Amino acid sequence: MTATATDSPSAIAGQTVVLRATTAEHVPVFLEILRHPDIAPFWAGYDLERVRRELLGPHAYAIELAGEVVGVIIYREENDPDHRHAALDIALHPDHQGQGLGCDALRAMVRYLFHSRGHHRVTIDPAAHNERAIRSCARAGFRPVGVMRKYERSVDGSWHDCLLMDLISDDQP
């Protein structure tokens, strides 16, 4: 049996981080993270209204380290039974990158999506030039599938390629 979106847990534990269901109190921190010069090129166009609309709700979680919000992770679901899978997006404040926290958050969310939401496949699509994100996704178990050409709009309005990566439940150790 598959859980419904309203069955989302208030917290999902990783090894180091905790993924906490988002609330209105997270909005200012999310804006700060997404407007950071190192993050904004990958999360273009997030203003107050878009953060409220897309990053609050049952599919969005604040990434916390020792009670401090250091990032955000969201998932989307395709529920057509013949194409059922989930997709992830993650943003981690640059001050907390390079410490394995993004990988830990991804692994925690993937476990939840496989075991509680009934998915067999999870995808993520970092910008093809975002080597740090690609390495983190690979450490979490994601494998490259292929390049999606001119997939995502950049801050300057141009389009850039993204690397489609996936993780299948059978691939889990």
C-alpha positions as a printed Julia matrix, in Angstrom:
173×3 Matrix{Float64}:
  0.0    0.0     0.0
  1.3    3.47   -0.88
  1.09   6.38    1.51
 -0.69   9.55    0.51
  0.95  12.98    0.43
 -0.9   13.91    3.62
  0.9   11.04    5.4
  4.25  12.85    5.14
  6.28  12.56    8.35
  7.23  15.65   10.3
 10.88  14.53   10.34
 13.13  12.07    8.51
 16.44  11.2    10.16
 19.69  10.89    8.27
 23.03   9.88    9.76
 23.93  13.52   10.53
 21.06  15.68    9.3
 17.36  15.73   10.04
 14.86  16.53    7.3
 12.06  18.52    8.91
  8.69  19.31    7.31
  8.72  22.92    6.19
  6.81  25.71    7.89
  6.41  29.43    7.26
  9.32  30.03    9.67
 11.65  28.39    7.13
 10.85  30.88    4.35
 13.42  33.6     5.29
 16.21  31.02    5.62
 15.28  29.38    2.3
 15.33  32.79    0.61
 18.77  33.5     2.07
 20.09  30.14    0.83
 18.55  30.37   -2.64
 19.74  33.97   -3.13
 23.33  33.13   -2.18
 25.57  33.87   -5.19
 26.78  30.25   -5.31
 23.21  28.84   -5.25
 21.17  31.4    -7.21
 22.46  30.3   -10.65
 20.96  26.85  -10.03
 17.72  28.02   -8.39
 16.81  30.97  -10.59
 13.69  33.03   -9.98
 12.91  32.13   -6.36
 11.23  35.12   -4.77
  9.1   35.17   -1.62
  5.93  34.01   -3.37
  7.63  31.17   -5.24
  9.34  29.93   -2.07
  5.98  29.92   -0.28
  4.27  28.18   -3.19
  6.91  25.53   -3.94
  8.91  25.0    -0.75
  6.12  24.78    1.81
  3.95  21.71    1.89
  4.03  17.96    2.22
  6.83  17.37   -0.31
  9.34  19.89    1.07
 11.77  19.49    3.96
 14.27  21.75    5.66
 17.68  20.14    6.05
 18.79  20.69    9.65
 22.17  20.17   11.24
 22.06  20.33   15.04
 18.83  22.36   14.84
 20.15  24.86   12.27
 18.53  25.0     8.82
 21.31  24.49    6.28
 19.3   23.61    3.18
 16.1   22.43    1.56
 15.12  19.23   -0.22
 11.92  18.63   -2.16
 10.42  15.73   -4.03
  7.86  15.4    -6.79
  5.99  12.23   -7.61
  4.73  10.73  -10.84
  1.86   8.52   -9.74
  0.85   7.02  -13.08
  1.26   3.29  -12.26
  3.15   2.65  -15.51
  5.65   5.46  -14.9
  5.64   5.81  -11.11
  8.78   7.4    -9.69
  9.95  10.36   -7.62
 12.28  13.24   -8.46
 14.41  15.28   -6.07
 15.83  18.79   -5.85
 18.22  19.94   -3.14
 19.97  23.16   -2.16
 22.55  23.3     0.61
 24.07  26.54    1.89
 27.68  26.8     0.63
 29.0   27.09    4.21
 27.8   23.51    4.73
 28.87  21.96    1.45
 31.76  19.53    1.19
 30.91  17.83    4.51
 28.7   14.99    3.24
 25.49  16.67    4.43
 23.89  16.81    0.98
 24.68  13.15    0.41
 23.22  12.28    3.82
 20.04  14.28    3.07
 19.66  12.59   -0.32
 20.1    9.12    1.17
 17.56   9.83    3.92
 14.98  11.1     1.43
 15.59   8.18   -0.95
 15.05   5.69    1.9
 11.77   7.4     2.72
 10.65   7.41   -0.93
 11.51   3.73   -1.4
 10.24   2.36    1.91
  7.33   4.64    2.81
  6.13   6.03   -0.52
  6.54   2.81   -2.52
  8.76   4.15   -5.29
 11.26   1.94   -7.09
 13.12   4.75   -8.89
 14.24   8.24   -7.87
 15.76  10.82  -10.21
 17.72  14.02   -9.77
 18.93  16.42  -12.46
 21.81  18.69  -11.43
 23.18  21.2   -13.92
 25.71  19.41  -16.13
 28.39  21.93  -15.11
 27.69  21.61  -11.36
 30.47  19.11  -10.61
 30.09  19.36   -6.84
 26.39  18.45   -6.98
 27.05  15.6    -9.4
 29.73  14.14   -7.08
 27.37  14.39   -4.09
 24.57  12.66   -6.0
 26.97   9.91   -7.11
 28.11   9.36   -3.49
 24.44   8.99   -2.55
 24.15   6.19   -5.15
 22.72   8.03   -8.17
 24.03   6.98  -11.59
 24.21   9.11  -14.73
 21.5    8.36  -17.28
 22.21  11.06  -19.86
 22.43  14.75  -20.59
 19.2   16.66  -21.07
 20.17  19.4   -23.5
 19.08  22.98  -22.78
 16.87  21.62  -20.02
 16.83  24.45  -17.49
 16.74  28.24  -17.75
 19.66  30.11  -16.22
 19.43  33.39  -14.31
 20.49  35.27  -17.46
 17.65  33.68  -19.45
 19.83  31.28  -21.43
 19.31  27.53  -21.26
 21.81  25.05  -19.83
 22.17  21.29  -19.89
 21.37  19.07  -16.91
 22.58  15.59  -16.12
 19.75  13.15  -15.48
 20.75  10.73  -12.73
 18.7    7.95  -11.17
 18.76   5.49   -8.34
 16.79   2.25   -8.52
 15.73   0.48   -5.33
 17.56  -2.66   -6.55
 20.82  -0.64   -6.54
 20.64   0.0    -2.79
 23.34  -1.8    -0.79
